[in-house]
Amino acid sequence: MNNNELIIALDAMNETVVEQIIASKPQKVITLDSLFTGNDQLKTNTVLQMRDAGVDFKTI
């Protein structure tokens, strides 16, 4: 979206994707919970990394 205001992730999440998203410095990120394919550790780490980067992160 405009000036990295919002990123909507619709493909499988992994550490590389999370790092690329954070590097683009979005204000908000929305993704489907199912994209973490039951990997609760990755989801928890993503939440913490996004918070530390000042990104509003939501899963639906």
C-alpha positions as CSV (number, residue, x, y, z in Angstrom):
1,M,0.0,0.0,0.0
2,N,1.0,3.7,0.2
3,N,4.4,4.2,1.7
4,N,4.5,0.8,3.3
5,E,1.5,1.7,5.3
6,L,0.0,-1.8,5.1
7,I,1.2,-5.3,4.1
8,I,-1.2,-8.2,3.7
9,A,0.6,-11.5,3.7
10,L,-1.3,-14.2,1.8
11,D,1.4,-16.9,1.3
12,A,3.2,-19.3,3.7
13,M,5.1,-17.5,6.4
14,N,8.7,-18.5,7.3
15,E,11.6,-16.7,8.9
16,T,12.8,-15.2,5.6
17,V,9.5,-13.8,4.8
18,V,9.1,-12.3,8.2
19,E,12.6,-10.7,7.9
20,Q,11.7,-9.2,4.5
21,I,8.5,-7.8,5.8
22,I,10.2,-6.2,8.8
23,A,12.9,-4.8,6.5
24,S,10.3,-2.9,4.5
25,K,9.2,-1.1,7.6
26,P,5.4,-1.3,7.3
27,Q,3.1,0.4,9.8
28,K,0.7,-2.6,9.8
29,V,0.8,-6.2,8.8
30,I,-2.2,-8.5,8.4
31,T,-1.9,-12.2,7.7
32,L,-3.9,-15.4,8.0
33,D,-3.2,-17.5,11.1
34,S,-3.3,-20.6,8.9
35,L,-0.2,-19.4,7.0
36,F,1.9,-20.3,10.0
37,T,0.9,-24.0,9.4
38,G,0.7,-24.8,13.1
39,N,4.2,-23.4,13.8
40,D,3.4,-21.7,17.1
41,Q,7.1,-20.9,17.7
42,L,7.3,-19.0,14.4
43,K,4.1,-17.1,15.1
44,T,5.2,-16.1,18.6
45,N,8.6,-15.0,17.4
46,T,6.9,-13.0,14.6
47,V,4.6,-11.2,17.0
48,L,7.6,-10.3,19.2
49,Q,9.8,-9.2,16.2
50,M,7.0,-7.1,14.8
51,R,6.3,-5.5,18.2
52,D,10.0,-4.7,18.6
53,A,10.1,-3.1,15.1
54,G,7.0,-1.0,16.0
55,V,4.7,-2.8,13.5
56,D,1.0,-3.3,14.3
57,F,0.7,-7.1,13.6
58,K,-2.6,-8.9,13.3
59,T,-3.6,-12.4,12.4
60,I,-7.1,-13.4,11.3
